[in-house]
Amino acid sequence: MMKRAWMTSGLLIGTALLVTGCVPEQKYNDLLTSYKGQEQQLLTTQNELSTARANEDRLRTQIAATMADLEELQKRIANGDPDMEAWAKKYDELKKQLAMLEVNQLPDDLTKELTALQSEYPDVFDFDARTGMLRFKNDFTFDSGSDQLKSGATVVLGKLASILNSSSASKFEVKVVGHTDNTPVVRTKAKFGTNLMLSVYRSASLRNALVTDGVNAGRFQIAGYGEYRPVVINSAKGSSENRRVELYLTPLSFDMATASSSEDRTPAEAPVATKATTPKAAPKKAAPVTDDAPTK
C-alpha cells in the first residue's frame, strides 16, 4: 500500500514538472518569434538607412555643384553678359533642378512609367518611388547559382531600357547592386567562388543587358554585397527575398556629353587592326663571274 502511494506521488510530481516545463518552453518560443521579428525589422531599417545615407551624400554633392553654377550665373547676369537671356533661362532650369534635388523625388512622368512597368511585371521586380529603387527578384531573373538572365527578365529589361532612355530619365545615373542569401555557392563554385562574386556578376549581367538595349554605358555603376546585406532573416535554406538585384536612380554626377566609351561604338567605328607586314628579303647579290681560261 505504501509502495503504491509512493508510486502515485511520483507520477503526480512528474506530471506537474512536465506541465510546468511546457510554460517556459512556450514563453521561449514566443520570445524567439518576437526576437526574429525585431531582428528582421532592424535589418530593414538598416538597409533603408544605408540607402538614405548614400542618396544624401549624392544629393549634397549635386546641390553644392548646382549652387556653384547658380552663383556663377548670378555674377554673369549682374555684369551684363551679352548672352543674358540664355543665361537667365539656364538659371531658371538650375533652380528647378535644385528644388528637385532637395526633395529627392523622381520626375512625375518617370515615376508613372516605372510604376506602370512594375504593375505589368509584379513577379519580376518591385519599385519604391520614395527612394528611386527597383528591386529585381533573383528567382525570376536568374537560375540558382547562375549569372545568366532568364528570357522573361530580358523582356522586362528591354522595356526598362526604353524608359531609362527617355528625356526625364536621362539626367539620372543607375547604380546596380547585387545581393544573395547565405546559401553557399556549390554548382558554380569553380566560376564564382563566393556569393560576393556571384552578386557582382549578376549586377554586371543586368547592366550589360541594359547597355545592349541602348542605355549609355557611362551612366552605370555596379556593386555586389553577397549575403552581407539581407532584408530578412535567412532560414536554413536561405531566403528568396535576400536573393535580389537593386537599381538606384540618382542624379547624374558627371557631364555625359564629355564621356565616350568603346561600348558605344558600332563595328564600323571601331579601330581597324593593322596587319603585320613581313619585311621583304634583301635581293641576293650576284656571285662574281670567274674566268678560268688563261689570259691571252
C-alpha positions in Angstrom: 0.0 0.0 0.0 2.8 2.4 1.0 4.7 1.5 -2.2 1.6 2.2 -4.3 1.2 5.6 -2.6 4.9 6.5 -3.3 4.4 5.5 -7.0 1.3 7.6 -7.2 3.1 10.6 -5.7 6.0 10.2 -8.0 3.6 10.1 -11.0 1.9 13.3 -9.9 5.2 15.1 -9.3 6.5 14.0 -12.7 3.2 15.2 -14.4 3.5 18.5 -12.5 7.1 19.0 -13.7 6.1 18.2 -17.3 3.3 20.7 -17.2 5.4 23.4 -15.6 8.1 22.6 -18.1 5.8 23.5 -21.0 5.2 27.0 -19.8 8.9 28.1 -20.1 9.1 26.4 -23.5 6.1 28.3 -24.8 7.5 31.5 -23.4 10.8 30.8 -25.1 9.1 30.2 -28.5 7.1 33.4 -28.1 10.3 35.3 -27.2 12.2 33.7 -30.1 9.4 34.7 -32.6 9.4 38.2 -31.2 13.2 38.4 -31.4 13.2 37.3 -35.0 10.5 39.9 -35.9 12.6 42.6 -34.2 15.8 41.5 -35.9 14.0 41.5 -39.3 12.7 45.0 -38.7 16.2 46.1 -37.7 17.7 44.7 -40.9 15.0 46.5 -43.0 15.7 49.8 -41.1 19.5 49.4 -41.6 19.1 48.9 -45.3 16.8 51.9 -45.6 19.3 54.0 -43.5 22.2 52.9 -45.8 20.2 53.8 -48.9 19.2 57.2 -47.4 22.8 58.0 -46.4 24.1 57.1 -49.9 21.4 59.3 -51.5 22.1 62.1 -49.1 25.8 62.1 -50.0 25.0 62.2 -53.7 22.4 64.9 -53.1 24.8 67.1 -51.1 27.3 66.8 -54.0 24.7 67.7 -56.6 23.3 70.6 -54.5 26.8 72.1 -54.0 27.6 71.9 -57.7 24.2 73.4 -58.6 24.6 76.2 -56.1 28.1 77.0 -57.6 26.5 77.2 -61.0 23.8 79.5 -59.7 26.3 81.8 -58.2 28.3 82.0 -61.4 25.2 82.7 -63.4 24.2 85.5 -60.9 27.6 87.1 -61.4 27.3 86.9 -65.2 23.8 88.4 -65.2 24.8 91.1 -62.8 27.8 92.0 -65.0 25.6 92.4 -68.0 26.7 89.3 -70.0 25.7 89.9 -73.7 24.0 86.5 -73.8 22.0 87.4 -70.7 18.7 85.8 -72.0 20.3 82.4 -72.4 21.9 82.6 -69.0 18.7 83.6 -67.4 16.9 80.6 -68.9 19.6 78.3 -67.7 19.4 79.9 -64.2 15.7 79.1 -64.1 16.4 75.5 -65.1 19.0 75.1 -62.4 16.7 76.4 -59.8 14.1 73.8 -60.8 16.8 71.1 -60.7 17.9 72.3 -57.2 14.3 72.1 -56.0 14.0 68.6 -57.3 17.3 67.5 -55.6 16.2 68.9 -52.2 13.0 66.9 -52.1 14.8 63.8 -53.6 12.0 62.8 -55.9 12.0 61.4 -59.4 10.1 63.4 -62.0 6.3 62.6 -62.0 6.3 61.2 -65.6 9.3 58.9 -64.8 7.6 57.7 -61.6 4.4 56.9 -63.5 6.2 55.0 -66.2 8.2 52.9 -63.7 5.1 52.2 -61.6 3.2 51.1 -64.7 6.0 48.7 -65.7 6.1 47.2 -62.2 2.4 46.7 -62.3 2.8 44.8 -65.5 5.5 42.6 -64.1 4.9 42.4 -60.3 6.6 38.9 -60.0 9.8 40.2 -61.6 10.6 43.4 -59.7 9.3 46.0 -57.1 9.6 49.7 -57.4 10.0 52.2 -54.5 9.2 55.7 -55.8 10.4 57.2 -52.5 14.0 56.1 -52.9 14.0 55.6 -56.7 14.9 52.0 -56.3 13.9 49.0 -58.5 14.4 45.6 -56.8 14.6 42.6 -59.2 13.8 39.3 -57.6 16.6 36.8 -58.5 14.3 33.7 -58.6 12.5 35.3 -61.6 15.7 36.9 -63.0 18.4 34.2 -62.7 18.7 30.5 -62.2 20.2 29.2 -58.9 24.0 29.9 -58.9 23.9 31.5 -62.3 24.6 35.0 -63.7 22.7 34.3 -67.0 19.5 36.3 -67.3 16.3 34.4 -67.9 14.4 35.1 -71.1 11.5 36.6 -69.2 13.8 39.1 -67.4 15.4 40.3 -70.7 11.9 41.3 -72.0 11.4 43.4 -68.9 14.8 44.9 -69.1 14.2 45.9 -72.8 11.2 47.9 -71.7 13.1 49.4 -68.8 15.8 50.5 -71.1 13.3 52.4 -73.2 12.2 54.3 -70.0 15.8 55.0 -68.9 16.5 56.5 -72.4 13.6 58.9 -72.1 14.3 62.6 -71.6 13.1 62.6 -68.0 15.3 59.7 -67.0 18.4 60.7 -69.0 19.5 63.0 -66.1 19.9 60.1 -63.7 22.7 57.6 -63.3 22.0 53.9 -62.5 23.7 52.1 -59.6 23.2 48.3 -59.9 23.8 46.3 -56.6 23.6 42.5 -56.3 22.7 40.5 -53.2 22.4 36.8 -52.4 21.2 34.8 -49.4 23.7 32.8 -47.2 23.4 29.5 -49.1 26.9 28.7 -50.3 27.7 28.5 -54.0 28.1 24.8 -54.9 27.3 24.0 -58.5 29.2 27.0 -60.0 31.8 27.4 -57.3 34.6 27.0 -59.8 33.4 30.1 -61.6 32.3 32.4 -58.8 33.9 31.0 -55.7 31.7 33.0 -53.3 28.3 34.7 -53.0 30.0 38.0 -53.2 31.4 37.4 -56.6 28.1 35.9 -57.8 26.3 39.0 -56.7 28.8 41.2 -58.7 28.5 39.1 -61.8 24.7 39.3 -61.6 24.9 43.1 -61.4 27.1 43.1 -64.4 24.8 40.9 -66.4 21.8 43.1 -65.7 23.8 46.3 -66.5 25.2 44.8 -69.7 21.6 43.9 -70.9 20.5 47.5 -70.4 23.6 48.8 -72.3 22.9 46.3 -75.1 19.4 47.8 -75.3 20.8 51.3 -75.8 21.3 52.8 -72.3 24.6 54.8 -72.2 27.3 52.7 -70.6 28.7 55.6 -68.7 25.6 56.0 -66.6 26.2 52.8 -64.7 27.9 51.8 -61.5 27.9 48.1 -60.4 28.5 46.6 -57.0 27.8 43.4 -55.0 27.3 42.7 -51.3 26.8 38.9 -51.5 24.9 37.7 -48.4 26.1 40.7 -46.2 23.0 43.0 -46.7 19.9 40.8 -46.0 16.5 42.4 -45.9 15.0 39.5 -44.0 16.5 36.8 -41.7 17.8 33.8 -43.7 16.3 30.4 -42.9 18.3 27.1 -43.0 17.7 27.2 -46.8 18.3 30.9 -47.3 15.6 33.3 -48.4 14.2 34.3 -51.8 13.8 37.9 -50.6 17.5 38.3 -50.0 18.3 37.0 -53.5 17.9 40.2 -55.5 19.5 42.9 -57.7 18.6 46.5 -56.9 18.8 49.5 -59.2 19.0 53.0 -57.8 18.3 56.1 -59.9 20.3 59.1 -58.6 21.1 62.5 -60.2 24.0 62.4 -62.7 27.3 63.4 -61.1 29.1 63.7 -64.4 28.6 65.5 -67.7 27.8 62.7 -70.1 28.4 65.0 -73.1 32.2 64.7 -72.4 32.1 60.9 -71.9 33.0 58.4 -74.6 33.0 54.6 -74.4 34.2 51.8 -76.6 30.9 50.0 -75.8 29.0 52.7 -77.6 30.9 52.3 -80.9 29.5 50.4 -83.8 31.8 47.9 -85.5 32.3 50.4 -88.4 33.6 53.0 -85.8 36.0 50.6 -84.1 39.6 51.0 -84.9 40.8 48.6 -87.6 43.7 46.4 -86.6 46.6 46.8 -88.9 48.1 43.6 -90.3 51.7 43.0 -89.6 53.8 43.3 -92.7 56.6 40.8 -93.3 59.8 42.7 -94.3 60.9 42.0 -97.8 64.1 40.0 -98.1 67.0 41.9 -99.5 67.9 41.0 -103.1 70.7 38.5 -103.2 73.9 39.8 -104.7 75.1 38.1 -107.9 78.1 35.9 -107.4 81.2 37.3 -109.0 82.0 35.8 -112.5 85.3 34.0 -112.7 87.2 33.2 -115.9 89.2 30.0 -115.7 90.6 30.4 -119.2 94.2 31.5 -119.3 94.9 35.1 -120.2 95.8 35.8 -123.5 
